Structure formats: structure tokens, C-alpha cells
Amino acid sequence: MTLATSPLDQLHRRAGAKMVPFGGWTMPLSYPSGTLAEHRACRSGAALFDVSHLGTVRVAGPEAAATVQATLTNDLRRIAPGRTQYSQLLDAGDASVLDDVVVWWVGEDHFDVMANAANTGVVAGALDGDDITAERALLAVQGPEARACLAAVWPEAAEVARHRVARLDLPPSVIEAGRADRSATVAGTGYTGEDGVEIAVPAPHAAELWGALVSAGTVPAGLGARDTLRLEAGLALFGHELGPGISPLQAGIGWSVGWDKGDFPGRAALAAERERGPKRRLRGLVLDGRRPPRAGQAVHGRNGQVGHVTSGNFSPVLRRGIALALVAAGVEVGDDVEVAAASGAEPAHVVSLPFVPTAA
């Protein structure tokens, strides 16, 4: 299988990034500074991520809104053009999450639906949309200083508020005014728990924008830091907290279901689960020690196994092991549990999410 590459692939390699396969792509895991430094840069300053592996499915035309509304879980009536919305595509039979997406409602009849890399084709097929992933790069500027760094390069982009989306021309300081295809899409979204924006920029101009943002003080960061950041923020990852056999109710994202909007694939099964109550729920675990828990490890309560870890790692902020786990519905915040490991059971405590308070 040939792996796809970002328009910034050669730039990452020249910067000494460690490149790894992910979701059918080759992407940077970390740069020479290392994942811990990149993580801390995002929590205290501004980090710059290449997330071009995420898919963009464009749904356009007079029926676009009706198609998105009838296909995904959330209710577009909660927002309006110029806004973004988290949603899911469900399996029609058992309400499993086929993908979780962020809808960018760019214009009245124009939606860009941001899908997980491995699921872009599934989302495009369900929405009868166009996969335009190859036409652009996707850059994420994240952290408490993200907007300040971005403002030094592109003030209009820095003003796009959280959960908003806008089409803007790249500034002359990055791209000469006379050059073609200067229009980019900027959204107040991200996956780190921090404030910031994501920018879909035409692929030919991606390197110039990346360079300008680095010069303005952002720190390049890879998938390693992106994962530890989203874990500290308690955010679900497809293939771990979401996927086959896992419904939005089990994953704790039932708030993104529009129960009053009408039918959508999986609604009947999801409504039945809501009526009887989910048998398991996603919980956060903080371990007593620094050892990072790993996906698949068993979680034990007083009377035996109660679930399993879906994601785990070392928290650079808490300096302890943390995990997300699918556990029996009766396991509550405040309970003491143990995470099974080859070296022996690790004591842990069930906590409220997010693990680390963040701006987002």
C-alpha cells in the first residue's frame, strides 16, 4: 500500500521530523525537540501541527444542508452558516460510530466536513460529497499564544472565533496579491483542548504559510504531542474511544445527538439504548504512578474486571499515568480501580474529565 503524503512532507523531513505511518498517510510523529517539549509548547505558548491527513469532504448545492442534516447525528438548527459543529456518522444497525467529524458550515450551500483520515471515503460516500483532501493542506495553530502568533502573520485569521469558520484571502505578507488561488478557510477548531484555529490552505501555498507561522514563534509539533494533548483534554479518538460496537452514549458524546431533528442512520438503535441505559461508559483514570497505561489493559474493580483501557499515556502536566477507559455503567467518579499490567496491578482513581483544565 502506497502511503499518502502531506504537501509539507519534504519540509518536515528537512526539519528532522520522525515520520511514521498513520491512517494511510506518512506524518510527523515528533521533531528533534521531542514530544514532551512540543506538548508543553502547546500548553504554555503556541504549537503548529500539520494535520493534512484529516479528510475534507465538500457537500455543496441547494440540497447540501438537508443532506448533512439527514446523515449525521447533530442538528444543524443549533448553528448557522459561518459556524462549526461536532457530529458523527453512525452505523444504521447498531448505532456504532463509523466516524466522528467536524462540520464547517462555510456558506449557505457549502459545507466542508472534516473526517478522520482512514474514514474519508466512508464519509464521502454517506454524504455523496467530494473528497477534496488532496487540494489543500490543513494546519492547526494551538495554544494560549496561538492567536497572538497568528495575528503577527494574518490578523484577520486570528479574529476567527471559536466554533466559527470563514473564507479569507491569504495575506500579501505570505502570498503575493497577484498569485492565484489565495483563498483559504479558517475555523476556530482544534484537538488539543487549547484555543486556536485550523487553516485549510491551498496545497501550493502551505509551505509559505508554515514558514511564516514558525517565524512568528509557533513551535512545530507532531502526532505524538497531538495525542497526549487530546488525552489530557479527555477527547475521544476514533479507533480507541469510538468505533465498532461503541455508541455516542457509551463514549459520553450524547450531547451531540439531535434527538428532535428527525431521522438519521442509527437513530432507532441509539434511542433504544438511551431508553434502557448504556451498559458501559467512558471514564477517566488517573494512576498513582508515572507508568503509562496502554490500550487494551484490563480495568478491575472490587469484584473483578469492569472494563478496559481505550487510550493511555503519561501526562506531561500531571506527571502521572492517565487513561480513558470503557467501564461498566456502575463505575462512578471517585471510585478506586486497578489497571492490569505485566508488572502487576497499578492503582488508579476514576476522575472527571478533562484531566487538565484547558481554555477550550
C-alpha positions as CSV (number, residue, x, y, z in Angstrom):
1,M,0.0,0.0,0.0
2,T,1.3,3.4,-1.0
3,L,1.0,5.9,1.8
4,A,-0.2,9.4,1.1
5,T,2.0,12.4,2.0
6,S,1.3,15.9,3.1
7,P,2.1,18.9,0.9
8,L,4.6,19.7,3.7
9,D,6.3,16.3,3.7
10,Q,9.7,17.4,2.5
11,L,9.6,20.4,4.8
12,H,9.1,18.1,7.8
13,R,11.9,15.8,6.7
14,R,14.3,18.7,6.3
15,A,13.4,19.8,9.8
16,G,14.5,16.4,11.1
17,A,11.0,15.1,11.9
18,K,10.5,11.4,12.7
19,M,8.0,10.3,10.1
20,V,5.5,7.4,10.8
21,P,2.6,5.8,9.0
22,F,-0.8,6.9,10.3
23,G,-4.3,6.4,8.8
24,G,-2.9,5.6,5.4
25,W,-0.5,8.6,5.5
26,T,3.1,9.3,6.4
27,M,3.1,12.1,9.0
28,P,5.5,13.6,11.5
29,L,5.4,12.0,15.0
30,S,7.8,14.5,16.5
31,Y,10.6,16.9,15.8
32,P,14.1,16.9,17.3
33,S,12.8,18.9,20.3
34,G,10.7,15.8,21.3
35,T,7.1,15.1,22.2
36,L,7.3,16.4,25.8
37,A,8.7,19.8,24.7
38,E,6.1,20.1,21.9
39,H,3.3,19.2,24.3
40,R,4.5,21.9,26.8
41,A,4.8,24.4,24.0
42,C,1.1,24.0,23.2
43,R,0.0,24.2,26.8
44,S,2.1,27.4,27.5
45,G,2.7,29.0,24.2
46,A,1.8,28.1,20.6
47,A,2.3,24.9,18.7
48,L,1.9,24.3,14.9
49,F,0.6,21.0,13.7
50,D,0.3,19.6,10.1
51,V,-3.0,17.7,10.2
52,S,-3.3,17.4,6.4
53,H,-4.1,13.6,6.9
54,L,-7.6,14.5,8.0
55,G,-10.1,14.3,5.2
56,T,-12.2,17.2,3.8
57,V,-15.5,16.2,2.2
58,R,-17.2,19.0,0.4
59,V,-21.0,19.0,0.2
60,A,-22.4,21.8,-1.9
61,G,-25.5,22.8,-3.7
62,P,-29.2,23.6,-2.8
63,E,-29.6,20.2,-1.1
64,A,-26.4,20.3,0.9
65,A,-27.9,21.3,4.3
66,A,-30.7,18.7,4.0
67,T,-28.1,16.0,3.2
68,V,-25.9,16.8,6.2
69,Q,-28.9,17.1,8.5
70,A,-30.3,13.7,7.4
71,T,-27.0,11.9,7.6
72,L,-25.2,13.0,10.7
73,T,-26.2,12.9,14.4
74,N,-26.2,16.6,15.3
75,D,-28.8,19.2,14.5
76,L,-27.8,22.0,12.1
77,R,-30.6,24.1,13.5
78,R,-28.4,24.6,16.6
79,I,-25.9,26.6,14.4
80,A,-25.9,28.7,11.2
81,P,-23.6,29.4,8.2
82,G,-20.3,30.6,9.5
83,R,-20.3,28.2,12.4
84,T,-18.8,24.7,13.1
85,Q,-20.3,21.7,14.7
86,Y,-19.1,18.3,16.1
87,S,-21.1,15.4,14.8
88,Q,-21.0,11.7,14.0
89,L,-21.8,9.2,11.2
90,L,-23.4,6.1,12.8
91,D,-23.9,2.5,11.7
92,A,-27.6,2.2,10.8
93,G,-27.9,-1.2,12.5
94,D,-26.3,-0.8,16.0
95,A,-25.5,3.0,16.2
96,S,-21.8,2.3,16.3
97,V,-19.7,5.4,15.4
98,L,-18.5,5.0,11.8
99,D,-16.7,8.3,12.1
100,D,-16.7,11.5,14.2
101,V,-16.5,14.6,12.2
102,V,-16.4,18.4,12.5
103,V,-18.8,20.2,10.1
104,W,-17.6,23.5,8.8
105,W,-20.7,25.4,7.5
106,V,-18.7,27.7,5.3
107,G,-21.6,29.2,3.3
108,E,-25.4,28.8,2.9
109,D,-25.0,25.9,0.4
110,H,-21.3,25.0,1.2
111,F,-20.2,22.5,3.9
112,D,-16.7,21.1,4.4
113,V,-16.9,18.0,6.6
114,M,-13.6,17.2,8.4
115,A,-13.3,13.4,8.7
116,N,-10.7,11.1,10.2
117,A,-8.0,10.0,7.7
118,A,-8.9,6.4,7.4
119,N,-12.7,7.1,7.1
120,T,-12.7,9.9,4.5
121,G,-14.1,7.6,1.8
122,V,-16.9,6.3,4.1
123,V,-18.0,9.8,5.0
124,A,-17.8,11.0,1.3
125,G,-20.0,8.1,0.3
126,A,-22.6,8.6,3.0
127,L,-22.9,12.3,2.2
128,D,-22.5,11.9,-1.6
129,G,-19.8,14.6,-1.3
130,D,-16.5,15.3,-3.0
131,D,-13.2,14.4,-1.4
132,I,-11.0,17.5,-1.8
133,T,-8.3,16.4,0.7
134,A,-5.6,16.4,-2.0
135,E,-6.3,20.0,-2.9
136,R,-5.3,21.6,0.4
137,A,-3.0,21.3,3.4
138,L,-4.5,21.6,6.9
139,L,-2.6,23.5,9.6
140,A,-3.6,23.7,13.2
141,V,-2.3,26.6,15.4
142,Q,-3.0,25.8,19.0
143,G,-2.2,27.2,22.5
144,P,-2.7,30.2,24.7
145,E,-0.4,32.3,22.5
146,A,-1.7,30.8,19.2
147,R,-3.8,33.8,18.2
148,A,-1.1,36.3,19.1
149,C,1.4,34.4,16.9
150,L,-1.2,34.2,14.1
151,A,-2.1,37.9,14.3
152,A,1.6,38.8,13.6
153,V,1.2,36.9,10.2
154,W,-2.5,37.2,9.4
155,P,-4.6,39.4,11.7
156,E,-8.0,38.5,10.0
157,A,-7.4,34.8,10.6
158,A,-6.6,35.4,14.3
159,E,-10.0,37.0,14.7
160,V,-12.0,33.9,13.7
161,A,-13.6,33.0,17.0
162,R,-14.0,29.6,18.5
163,H,-16.6,27.5,16.6
164,R,-16.7,30.0,13.8
165,V,-15.5,29.5,10.2
166,A,-14.6,32.0,7.4
167,R,-13.2,32.2,3.9
168,L,-10.3,34.6,3.8
169,D,-7.6,35.5,1.4
170,L,-4.0,34.7,2.4
171,P,-2.2,38.0,3.3
172,P,0.3,39.6,1.0
173,S,3.0,39.0,3.6
174,V,2.6,35.3,2.9
175,I,1.4,35.2,-0.7
176,E,1.8,37.9,-3.3
177,A,-1.5,39.6,-4.1
178,G,-1.3,38.7,-7.7
179,R,-0.9,35.0,-7.3
180,A,-3.8,32.7,-8.0
181,D,-5.9,30.6,-5.5
182,R,-5.1,32.7,-2.4
183,S,-8.4,31.8,-0.7
184,A,-8.2,29.7,2.5
185,T,-10.7,28.5,5.1
186,V,-10.1,29.3,8.7
187,A,-12.0,27.6,11.6
188,G,-11.9,28.1,15.3
189,T,-11.5,24.4,15.9
190,G,-8.8,22.1,17.2
191,Y,-8.0,18.8,19.1
192,T,-5.7,19.9,21.9
193,G,-8.0,21.4,24.5
194,E,-6.4,24.8,23.9
195,D,-7.7,27.8,21.9
196,G,-6.6,28.2,18.3
197,V,-7.6,27.7,14.7
198,E,-7.3,25.2,11.9
199,I,-6.5,26.5,8.4
200,A,-7.3,24.8,5.1
201,V,-4.8,26.4,2.8
202,P,-4.3,25.6,-1.0
203,A,-1.6,23.0,-1.1
204,P,0.8,25.1,-3.3
205,H,0.9,27.8,-0.6
206,A,1.2,25.6,2.5
207,A,5.0,25.8,3.0
208,E,5.0,29.6,2.8
209,L,2.3,29.8,5.5
210,W,4.0,27.2,7.7
211,G,7.3,29.1,7.4
212,A,5.6,32.4,8.3
213,L,4.0,30.9,11.4
214,V,7.2,29.3,12.6
215,S,9.0,32.7,12.2
216,A,6.2,34.3,14.3
217,G,7.0,32.0,17.2
218,T,4.9,28.8,16.9
219,V,6.6,25.5,17.7
220,P,6.3,22.7,15.2
221,A,4.6,19.7,16.9
222,G,3.8,16.1,15.7
223,L,1.2,13.4,16.2
224,G,2.8,12.3,19.5
225,A,2.1,15.6,21.2
226,R,-1.3,15.9,19.5
227,D,-2.2,12.5,21.1
228,T,-1.0,13.4,24.6
229,L,-2.7,16.8,24.4
230,R,-6.1,15.4,23.3
231,L,-5.8,12.7,26.0
232,E,-5.2,15.3,28.8
233,A,-8.3,17.1,27.4
234,G,-10.4,13.9,27.6
235,L,-11.1,13.9,23.8
236,A,-12.1,10.7,22.1
237,L,-10.1,9.2,19.3
238,F,-11.6,7.1,16.5
239,G,-10.3,3.5,16.7
240,H,-10.0,3.8,20.5
241,E,-12.9,5.6,22.2
242,L,-15.0,5.5,19.1
243,G,-15.6,2.7,16.6
244,P,-17.3,-0.7,16.1
245,G,-19.5,-1.5,19.0
246,I,-19.2,1.9,20.6
247,S,-22.1,4.3,20.5
248,P,-22.1,8.1,21.2
249,L,-23.9,7.4,24.5
250,Q,-21.2,5.0,25.7
251,A,-18.5,7.4,24.6
252,G,-20.1,10.3,26.5
253,I,-20.9,12.4,23.5
254,G,-24.6,12.1,23.6
255,W,-24.8,15.9,23.7
256,S,-24.0,15.9,20.0
257,V,-27.2,14.0,19.1
258,G,-30.1,16.0,17.7
259,W,-33.0,13.9,19.1
260,D,-35.7,16.3,17.9
261,K,-34.5,16.9,14.3
262,G,-36.0,13.7,12.7
263,D,-34.5,10.5,11.5
264,F,-30.8,9.8,10.8
265,P,-28.9,6.5,10.3
266,G,-28.7,4.6,13.6
267,R,-31.3,6.7,15.4
268,A,-33.6,3.8,16.3
269,A,-30.8,1.7,17.8
270,L,-29.5,4.7,19.7
271,A,-32.9,5.7,21.1
272,A,-33.4,2.1,22.3
273,E,-30.0,2.2,24.1
274,R,-30.9,5.6,25.7
275,E,-34.2,4.0,26.9
276,R,-32.6,1.1,28.6
277,G,-29.4,2.9,29.5
278,P,-25.9,2.1,28.2
279,K,-24.2,-0.8,29.8
280,R,-20.8,0.9,29.8
281,R,-19.4,4.4,29.8
282,L,-16.2,6.2,29.0
283,R,-14.4,7.3,32.2
284,G,-11.1,9.0,33.0
285,L,-8.5,7.2,35.2
286,V,-5.5,8.7,37.0
287,L,-2.9,6.3,38.2
288,D,-0.9,6.6,41.3
289,G,2.4,6.3,39.5
290,R,4.1,7.6,36.3
291,R,3.8,4.3,34.3
292,P,1.7,5.0,31.2
293,P,-1.3,2.6,30.8
294,R,-1.9,1.2,27.4
295,A,-5.0,0.5,25.2
296,G,-6.4,-3.0,25.9
297,Q,-5.3,-3.3,29.5
298,A,-8.0,-4.6,31.8
299,V,-9.5,-2.4,34.5
300,H,-10.5,-4.2,37.7
301,G,-12.9,-3.1,40.4
302,R,-13.7,-4.8,43.8
303,N,-15.5,-7.7,42.1
304,G,-13.3,-8.3,39.1
305,Q,-12.9,-6.8,35.7
306,V,-15.1,-3.9,34.9
307,G,-13.7,-2.7,31.6
308,H,-10.6,-1.9,29.6
309,V,-8.3,1.0,28.8
310,T,-9.1,2.6,25.4
311,S,-6.2,5.1,25.4
312,G,-3.4,5.7,27.9
313,N,-0.2,7.7,28.3
314,F,2.0,9.7,30.6
315,S,0.6,13.1,31.3
316,P,3.3,15.8,30.9
317,V,1.2,18.2,33.0
318,L,0.1,15.8,35.8
319,R,3.3,13.8,35.6
320,R,1.3,10.6,36.2
321,G,-0.2,7.9,34.0
322,I,-3.7,8.7,32.7
323,A,-6.2,6.7,30.7
324,L,-9.6,6.8,29.1
325,A,-11.4,3.5,29.7
326,L,-14.8,2.0,28.8
327,V,-16.1,0.6,32.0
328,A,-19.4,-0.8,33.4
329,A,-22.1,1.8,33.9
330,G,-21.9,1.4,37.7
331,V,-18.3,2.7,37.9
332,E,-18.5,6.3,39.1
333,V,-16.2,9.2,39.6
334,G,-14.4,8.8,42.9
335,D,-14.1,5.0,42.7
336,D,-10.8,3.3,43.1
337,V,-9.8,0.7,40.5
338,E,-6.7,-1.1,39.2
339,V,-5.2,-1.2,35.8
340,A,-3.7,-4.6,35.0
341,A,-0.1,-4.6,33.6
342,A,2.6,-7.2,33.0
343,S,4.5,-5.8,36.0
344,G,1.4,-6.0,38.3
345,A,-1.7,-4.1,39.0
346,E,-1.5,-0.3,39.0
347,P,-3.8,1.5,41.5
348,A,-6.0,4.2,39.8
349,H,-8.8,6.6,40.5
350,V,-11.9,7.4,38.4
351,V,-11.9,11.2,37.8
352,S,-14.0,13.8,36.0
353,L,-12.9,14.8,32.5
354,P,-10.9,16.7,31.3
355,F,-7.8,15.6,33.2
356,V,-6.2,19.0,32.7
357,P,-8.3,22.2,32.7
358,T,-7.9,23.9,29.4
359,A,-9.1,27.1,27.6
360,A,-11.3,25.3,25.1
